Amino acid sequence: MQQSQYKNENKPQNTTTSNILKLFYKLGAECYFAKGNYQECIPIILEALKFNPDDPEIWCIYAKVFIVKKAFEYAKPLLKKAINLDPNYKEAKDLLAILEKDRTKK
């Protein structure tokens, strides 16, 4: 019985731990962004994406970092990724529409 207990020690993290880490990095990214710590936000976003690459909200936060830095050419594909993951994601669609509209004005 004890032998089987030790067999699982090297297995990947369990689902609960993985879910906690997903939430931890996502909330960390949101906090850094909200505080205006954009440089510190990027590595946290990248970690969040490692744990949850299919979360459109994380991709949108990533895009907003570039929008704030006026690096719109980097923000657009990130917003498109968020929209591909969730076609009904209003914030990403609205931000992309604004960026596209601004591009046509110039």
N, C-alpha and C positions, 0 to 999 in steps of 0.2 A: 504494500500500500504506500509506504513512504517513497519508494522508488518512483512511482508514477507522479508523485507530488513534485519531485525535482526535475522530471523530464520537461515540464512546462516552463521552467525558469527562463530559458532562452527564446521562448516564443515572442512574437511581436506584442506590442502593448495591447491590452484588452480594449474592448470597445468603450468602456467608461472612461478610461484614461485618454484615449484618442479624442473622445467628444469633449472632454475638459480642455485638452490642449487646443482643439479647434476654437472653442469659445474664448479661451485665454488670449490667443493671438489675435483673434478678430476684435475683441473688446480693446485690447492693447492698441491696435491700429486705429480704432475709432477714437480712443482717448488722446493719442499723440496728435492725430489730425485735428481734433477739436481744440486742443491747446495751442495749435499752430506750430508744433514741432515736426515740421514736414520731413526734414532730413532723418530724424530718428524714426519716423513713421515707416519709411521704406523697408528697412530690414525686417520690421515686425510684419508688414504686409507680406513680404516674401515668405516668411515662416508660416503665416496664416494660409497662404496659397499651397504650401507643401502639404498641409493637413487637410485642406478643403479647397481644391482647385475648381470645384463646381459651384462655389458660392458667389453669385453675382454681386452681392453687396461688397465683398472684398475687392473684386475687380473695379467696382465703382469708386471705392475709397482710393484705390491706387490711381485711377484716372483723375480724381479730384486733386491729388497731390500735384500732378502735372498741370492741371488747369490753374491752380494757384500760382505755380511757377511760370505760367504763361507758355508752357511747352505743349501747346495744343496738338501738335503732330504726334506726340506720344500718348496723349489722353484719348484720342479718337479710337484707336484699335482696342484699347482697354474697355471703353464703353461698348464697343461693338461686341466684344467678348461677353460682357455682362448681359447684353440684350440677347445674344445667342443662347445663353444659359437660361434666361427667363425673358421671353418675348413680351411679357406684360410688365416688366420692371420700369415703372414710370420715371423714376429719377434718372436712370441711365438714358432713357429715350429723350427726356427733356434736355438733359445736358448735351447730348449729341446733336439734337436739333439746334440748340443755341450755337454750338461750335460750327455746325454746317452753315447756319444762317450768317454768322459773322464772316465766314470764308467767302460767301458769295457777295458780301458788301464790298470787299476790297478789290 
